Amino acid sequence: MTIAAGVVFAVAAVRWNAASERVAQERRELRHVARVEFDLSRADGVKTTEYTPRRPGMYAIALETRGLDWEPRATATFAGAFEVEVVDPGGRSVARKRFQNLYHTNESHPHWIGLDTITIESAGTGAWQVRVATVQPDPNFVRTASALLLNPPARFDTGWAALGNFLELAIASILGLLLLIAGAVAFYVARRKERR
């Protein structure tokens, strides 16, 4: 039983290591985000960034805003408008949208709102361009910093995967411990029978 317990612990350790590496790799991949910083409080032209997708799939377009200070201010939702365009490596516009009057506030803490999704069919085919321009500024967003994000698709939920890995390790550890206890009890019983 001691050998069985050792095997259970070894298998659990190997699976934990492999699963943890898979979760870490997915988290690294999800950090590869296109980010275009722009100002919602003034129309200062088109802001652009280049982005090379690493995987095909459905990419989420989101707006992030955070206050530049912790000064008290009247909370207001965004009453302006901005345009977003995603251009493929060949110069073809894949998505062009106008967003206005969003329920997105000017509070001091960082906050996000999902705007849309686009599908990118092939990865690594060259640099895509993500463009954004404020076309109708909102003066309530003067003391804020905003960014448009193009988030890659997730293959799996890393939070649930990490929890699942932990539970699997916990169950295997309990099983291994029970096998060790059963082995010790069996050894004790066998020794007592020999003494009689």
Secondary structure by P-SEA (a helix, b strand, c coil): caaaaaaaaaaaaaaaaaaaaaaaaaaaaaabbbbbbbbccccccbbbbbbbbccccbbbbbbbbbbcccccccccccccbbbbbbbccccccccccccccccccccccbbbbbccccccccccccbbbbbbbbcbbbcccccbbbbbbbcccccccaaaaaaaaaaaaaaaaaaaaaaaaaaaaaaaaaaaaaac
